[in-house]
Amino acid sequence: MTPILIDAAYVAKVIPARRKDSHKRMNGTVCVVGGSRLYHGAPFLCAMGAMRSGIDLVFLAVPATIATPLRALSPDFIVIPLPDSKLTRGNVSKLMSWVPKVDTFAVGPGLGPQKPESLAQALNEMKGDGRSLVVDADALRPQVLPSIRNTKTVVTPHAKEFERLFGESLPEDLDARTKVVSNHAKKSGLTVLVKGPVDIISDGDTVAHNETHSPAMTVGGTGDVLTGITAGLLAKKVRPFEAACAAAFINGSAGFEASKELGLHIMASDVANQIANVMKKFDRLA
């Protein structure tokens, strides 16, 4: 299949118009689940990406040990302290009772090692009631595939995470790499967004490439921002493949804009802070 090359015209068709009579929650809610003693920044950057995508509420579910510092970083997120850093059945049950009406869960940024069976159970519960998922980083384990197969889920691995998740390494050649990504998307019933110099997105039926990037985006955390944007677009009821495509374009464009200002010295938060400048050209009311 011939890949779509994602451009601004494609994204303009994907981003939904906002109703003039909108009220809170109408434009989407996201819950980011992640973080650990070592990694507090990843879930925060993911939450920034989600909020800047234009949704109404972002919940940030993190271990209690880092909840207070994250609350101090920003008043914009509703921080939920989880009793510990493991996604146990009890932890997930409490979380689901606190955020029963969330549209999308973004799971994995900074999460740290988990028991694969517990992770699979957690994702199985989070996908209930038609909710969509974005699965990234430490949550990308082969054991979770049966729980998320044929669902409204986007997985966002880099090359090594792709190999860990699907058991096959990615070739260097772009055409060959694209074929491998599409094959696994088809087999798993997932939308797969592989991050790289050229992002590859496929749902098994369609494939797209995103070339908006800056070499400065090798800095840690830009993938977490991408996960957040993807979750935000899913929460706006954009279809998984289109959400992944648009998110890749927006994230790459935001990185490019940040590097235009700061050169090769950007941080992931600089990328998040450029999302609004990239997306406002797509704003429209209905």
Secondary structure, DSSP 8 states (H G I E B T S, - for coil): ---EE--HHHHHHHS--B-TT--TTTT-EEEEE---SS--HHHHHHHHHHHHTT-SEEEEEEEHHHHHHHHHH-SSSEEEEESSSS--HHHHHHHHHH-TT-SEEEE-TT-----HHHHHHHHHHHTGGG-EEEE-GGG--GGGHHHHTTSSEEE---HHHHHHHHS----SSHHHHHHHHHHHHHHHT-EEEE-SSSEEEE-SS-EEEE----GGGGSTTHHHHHHHHHHHHHHTT--HHHHHHHHHHHHHHHHHHHHHHHSS---HHHHHHHHHHHHGGG--B-
